[in-house]
Amino acid sequence: MSATISPEKIFHYPVLLNEVINIITPQNGGTFIDCTFGQGGYSKKILEYPNTKVIAIDRDKNSIQIASDLKQKFKGRFSFHNIKFSQIKDLKIDDEVKGIIFDFGYSLNQVKNHSTGLSFESTGELNMKMGLNDFSAKDVINKLDQRELEQIFKYFGEEKNSKLISKKIVFERKRRNLNTQDLVNIVKTAKKKYYTKTNPATKVFQALRIFVNKEISELTKSLKESASIVSQNGIIITVSFHSLEDKICKFFFNNLSKQDKGSRYLPEKKSLKKPFIFVTKKPIKPTPQELKLNPPSRSAKLRAIKKIGTYENDSNVFSKYEDLLNIEKFSEKL
């Protein structure tokens, strides 16, 4: 990235922090993996408790300095890895892992850093790379065909006007390479007949960010690996911010934890004991107090499960989302 923002200049509130701490109970000690370190909100809080260790992961290189400061402050108790969280299996972990935490949101630093192109106010080239990427949003918008763009917007952004928007993009890019504000204006023009409380480009930007960072494969792969890595009685927590993300987490957690009740009209069958149990049967949402302090947390949903048995990594567990994973493969053209 060509520009960065000092993390001290913008304060980022870790979402649902109290709820996360209440669930993982670091006051009892243990080793935890913070899979989306960011500005270190969860890690810092966990490390306030003695007898805790944190292994942190983040693909964003701008987290390295914050992590370096923590490493100095908590020598022997904190380590950081500038990798994608799908690479969690590559970590060398000697201790039992009491908790694994995922916060799939992005920090105010990333939004306010206009070089990332995450904000509608950004100027210049489309980017949206969160780190360790092979291509940018600029490549997607200017190189993929209309049908591919339509599917990205429809399935990753749940954008109802995906066909019209993709058509306008292909028309406009014949005249010039499109930048961030060009894209915002194209979406606004395409959706001018539709009333919306949020910026009209919100869903298109979400879809591009998901596609550029391969968030579907990252999410599915990391959840499967985490289920293997977390120790007995250990907990996996996810904090998601949009419905697609949450649906995948919910599906996976149900698959690992929900007992099959069968049918009263069929012979009773012996159900296999699931390897996890629910810690949260329903998602936890921010309190009114947190919403007042941190309005961007309004869409957050926290889910958690606890390991009670042996998990066998099922490579087919996410076959339900195969179509989404295939859409990610459009990137092979870039």
Phi, psi and omega in degrees: 000144185278342181217147177229165178239132180298128182298340181286340186280337182232126180269126180252127179270120174294125188287137177054037184301312181299320180293319177299313182296320179297328182279318185271348176045064179292345177298342177267007180080179177124170179255134183231149176248120176261100189281347179226073191301313179059242177262011169082019183303309180292315182300314181300317181293317179299317184289348174294338180268133179293160178065023174247153172228148178231130171252117186250147180229139169198138180279343183278119182294341179289352176275349187298317182294318178299317179296323180297320178296319179293323180298323178289321183287323183240064183300131179082353183244350184223136174222153183228143180227120179276075182221170174282151182288348173290346179267017183303330181293341181278351179290142175264105186245118180269335184265163171290141182262113184279332181202145176233127187240132174238127171239105190276006177280176175240153188279164176298329176302316182291323179290314184286339175284099188294345178290341179281339179071020179278337183266146176293342180273354182297148177239160179090204187294146170291137183227273178070012177282128180266356180126142179059045182257159178259343182204169183242175177295330177301315179299317182298308185294325186264353186236329181283153183279174187299317181296319180293317177298318180301316181292322178299311181293321184290313188266329179269334180249353183053041182272118183290335183258030186299323183293313181294318181295314181296325179295316180293324178297312181297323179293313185290327184286348175294335183266335182191160170288133186273138175253187186300310182292330174300315181295315178303315182292323177298315181294318179299319179294318181292331185251018186296340180274353186250125179283136177211143180281334181259171177303130183304335183273001186306310185288327177292317178296319177301313182298317180295318180298318179298316182291313182300323183262007179048049188292334180289310179291324176300313183294310184295318181294317183291325178296316179298316181294321181296322180297331177279323187282320184298141185278171176304135184069008175279162187236141172249128179239135172237138173239109183250163187230356172218161193297323181296314177303311183295322179299319180293315178299314180299315180299314182294315181295321176296319181299324182275338193238333189273123179286141177281115182282345181072198181233140179289346180268355180245158177304142181295135178238147181284120181271141179285143179291130180284150184282348181228161170233156179288135167267324176237109179288331175236150182297143176270134181243161181299147177284163175304325180296317179291321180298324179292320181285324188220077183307325179298348180280359190301331183264004185289141174225126180257130175233148182211143175226156183238135183278128180232358182211197182266128179256127175256119184301107182269108184291344183261004186299330182257023178300335177303330184253024181299324180298321179292320179295327178290326176297322177302331183290350173302334182296343180296342179277347187269000000 
